Each structure stands twice: as structure tokens, then as C-alpha cells.
Amino acid sequence: MTFETLPLKQSRMPRWRKPVIALVLLGVVGGGWTVLHHAKDDAAPASAAHDEGKDGKKDKIEVYELAGSDVAAVEARALAVSLPLSGSLVPVSQATIKAKVSGQVHESAPREGMAVSAGQVLTRIDQADPQARLKQQQAQLDEAQARLALAQKNEGNSQALLRQQYISQNSYDSTANAVELARANVKAAAAQVELARIALNDSTIRAPFSGIISKRHVQAGEKVAPDMPVYTIVNLAELVLEAQVPSTEIPRVKVGQDVQFQVDGFQRRPFHGKVARINPTTEAGSRAMLVYVSVANADGALRGGMFAKGSIVTEKSAVMPLVPLAALRKHEGKDVVFKVEQNKVVAQPVAIGLRSEDEGYAEVTGGLEQGSQVIVAKLENVKPGDKVKLPAAPAGGATPNKAAMLAKQD
């Protein structure tokens, strides 16, 4: 029996699959080599750092470089706590002059805005009627004086006759009584003469005090009557600032406290005054109280009716070190500041006195001295013990916050 071996049928792989498999294998091998290579590179610095630590060398310490706005120098000066206020300026001396007699205006020379002195003639009213009335009253006075003289002469004769008993006592008393009546008539006539003279003087209207004409109410040729306004005069040497203060803040206000304010048109010029009076009652509606501030105005720059805005200095400290409020921090319930000492941040406890939110400063009663550098910026990464580098001092040696204040003043 003969056996024949049949040839096995071989399955052939498509030709396009071989290159694809080769590329996949190459990618796997290359990725593994890259991972191993990076692992070696990352381990090398750590090993080097570990070896460096073993050799006794220190690790590199990070130093924070601070900007000029991050630090401030502690300065020593007085700190003031203020209360804002606003109001209008009113002249202390102002008057509306009115006519006391009737008549036609002959002269009315001064005009609005002109300065006048005390006693200067402002208006002259027709004097014909007052002069005639004065002459009439003077004549009546002369007549009364003549009657008095006659009565006194009769009294003398009656007294001589009474001594010789030619007349009775009653006759003499009648003569003496006539003298008393004549004397009373003289006094009444003299009073009428004085009234007529006053009316004549009132026809000439004069300035009661030195000041500036605010309003001229009459013109030459017009006729005036008693109590009719003629001129309004104001004296700007002293003004009063009438400002409203909330009644809740009144306990902080005292007579004699300093007041600083500004007015429109003089933004760069500060004005000063002192609290002179405090109204005892509140204003209806606003529930505020009026505070009267005396303001000297020697140069006449301020005018009546100007609106002023400023503040009352309610408290003022002695000259003490001041720290910005932004530098204060709380640590274990205590006030501390981050002080820069020998380029190192130190948590320095401080005792705080008077605070001023308006100025942004607080009085330091203990823990800091003038010239100390403190951090005012909220830097989250900077902590006590960190090394820092202060900014270079500005030209002229001014500290950063002092230079900022000088720039603000300019």
C-alpha cells in the first residue's frame, strides 16, 4: 500500500499587514525608551540635591522683593479725628437800613459792591419839612420861656406884697403855681424841639458800621416812607458757618474745637474756624442740630452765602508714631504689624491708641518707633521669618509713604 503525503495548505498573510505591524512595534519600543529616559532625568536632580544635602550645603532660600507700595515707614506726628460737616457762610454784621422819616430822596450815591465806612452818608431826604417843624417847635419853646420869665417876675412881686401883708397867702400860692406850670411848658416845648431836631437828622441816612453795600433799595427822586428799606450793608470781616450736624454726633462737638473747610472756587486753599455756639434744639424734619462756626475773614476772600464743606476736629493726639491702618493685622487676638527688620519679616505686637478712618492712620502707643518699615500690602505668600528685599529709597532719602504724601500735597 502506498501512502502519499499531501502538501499542507499555507495561509498567506496579506502583504499590507507586515509594514503596519512593524510600525506598531517600533512605536511601542520608542515610547518605552522615552519614559525611561525622562524618569532618569527627573531622578538625577533629586539625587543631586540629596547628595548636596549630604555634603552639608544649604538649600537655596527664596527672597521676596517688595514694591514701593508694599511698605511704609512709621512717622511721628499728631493724629486728628474729624467729623464731616457742610453749610453756608453768613456775615456776622449785616443790616437793612430803613428810613425813619418820609420825604423825597435827594441823594443816593453808593451802589452795590461799594465799600462804605461807619458814619458815611448814604441817602439824603428832602429836609424842608423837618426844618420848618424844627423852627415851629423852637418858637413855641421861646414862647414858653417868656411865660416862665413873666410868671417868675409875678412870683417875686407877690412875695414882697405877702411880707407886707398886702395880699393873702392864697394869692401868693396861685402866683407860685403859675411859675411851676410855666416851667413845665418850657420842658414840653424843649422836648418837641428835640424831636424835631432828631427828625431833621434822620433825613440824612448814614452807614451804621463799615462794610459793603449789598443792596440799594431806592433811587434819587423816589419818595420814601417810615420803615421803608433804603440800603443793605454787610461786614465780611467775620463770618459764621452754619452747619448741620446729626444729633447722634453732637456729644462729640464742643465749643472751641477747630474746623477746617473749603469752598467752591478755592479748592486748593484751606480755611479755618472755631466752634462758637451749638443750637440746643434740632431742626424740624432733618433731626440735625445747627453748629455755628466763627470764621475770621480779614482779607475778604469769603462772601456771604457761599457753601462750605469740611470737618470738625473732635479729637487730637500728641505727637506719636503713626502706622497705616492697612498695616494692622490680628494674630492670636492681638494687634500686630509685619515689620521688616534686617531684611526679614517679623510679627511685631503693637499697642494702638487713637484711630482716624479719614486719614487712614492709627496712633501707636507701644511696640514701634519712628522710621520702622512695615508691610501695608496684603501679601499672602509673605509670612513672618521670610526674607525680603526692600525697594530702593527715592531720591532725596524720602521713605516710600512720605514720598507719596509729598506727591499728593503737590
C-alpha positions, 0 to 999 in steps of 0.5 A: 500500500502506498501512502502519499503525503499531501502538501499542507495548505499555507495561509498567506498573510496579506502583504499590507499587514507586515509594514503596519505591524512593524510600525506598531512595534517600533512605536511601542519600543520608542515610547518605552525608551522615552519614559525611561529616559525622562524618569532618569532625568527627573531622578538625577536632580533629586539625587543631586540635591540629596547628595548636596544635602549630604555634603552639608550645603544649604538649600537655596532660600527664596527672597521676596522683593517688595514694591514701593507700595508694599511698605511704609515707614512709621512717622511721628506726628499728631493724629486728628479725628474729624467729623464731616460737616457742610453749610453756608457762610453768613456775615456776622454784621449785616443790616437793612437800613430803613428810613425813619422819616418820609420825604423825597430822596435827594441823594443816593450815591453808593451802589452795590459792591461799594465799600462804605465806612461807619458814619458815611452818608448814604441817602439824603431826604428832602429836609424842608419839612423837618426844618420848618417843624424844627423852627415851629417847635423852637418858637413855641419853646421861646414862647414858653420861656417868656411865660416862665420869665413873666410868671417868675417876675409875678412870683417875686412881686407877690412875695414882697406884697405877702411880707407886707401883708398886702395880699393873702397867702392864697394869692401868693400860692396861685402866683407860685403855681403859675411859675411851676406850670410855666416851667413845665411848658418850657420842658414840653416845648424843649422836648418837641424841639428835640424831636424835631431836631432828631427828625431833621437828622434822620433825613440824612441816612448814614452807614451804621458800621463799615462794610459793603453795600449789598443792596440799594433799595431806592433811587434819587427822586423816589419818595420814601416812607417810615420803615421803608428799606433804603440800603443793605450793608454787610461786614465780611470781616467775620463770618459764621458757618452754619452747619448741620450736624446729626444729633447722634454726633453732637456729644462729640462737638464742643465749643472751641474745637477747630474746623477746617473747610473749603469752598467752591472756587478755592479748592486748593486753599484751606480755611479755618474756624472755631466752634462758637455756639451749638443750637440746643434744639434740632431742626424740624424734619432733618433731626440735625442740630445747627453748629455755628462756626466763627470764621475770621475773614480779614482779607475778604476772600469769603462772601456771604452765602457761599457753601462750605464743606469740611470737618470738625476736629473732635479729637487730637493726639500728641505727637506719636508714631503713626502706622497705616491702618492697612498695616494692622493685622490680628494674630492670636487676638492681638494687634500686630504689624509685619515689620521688616527688620534686617531684611526679614519679616517679623510679627511685631505686637503693637499697642494702638491708641487713637484711630482716624478712618479719614486719614487712614492712620492709627496712633501707636502707643507701644511696640514701634518707633519712628522710621520702622518699615512695615508691610501695608500690602496684603501679601499672602505668600509673605509670612513672618521669618521670610526674607525680603528685599526692600525697594530702593529709597527715592531720591532725596532719602524720602521713605516710600509713604512720605514720598507719596504724601509729598506727591499728593500735597503737590 
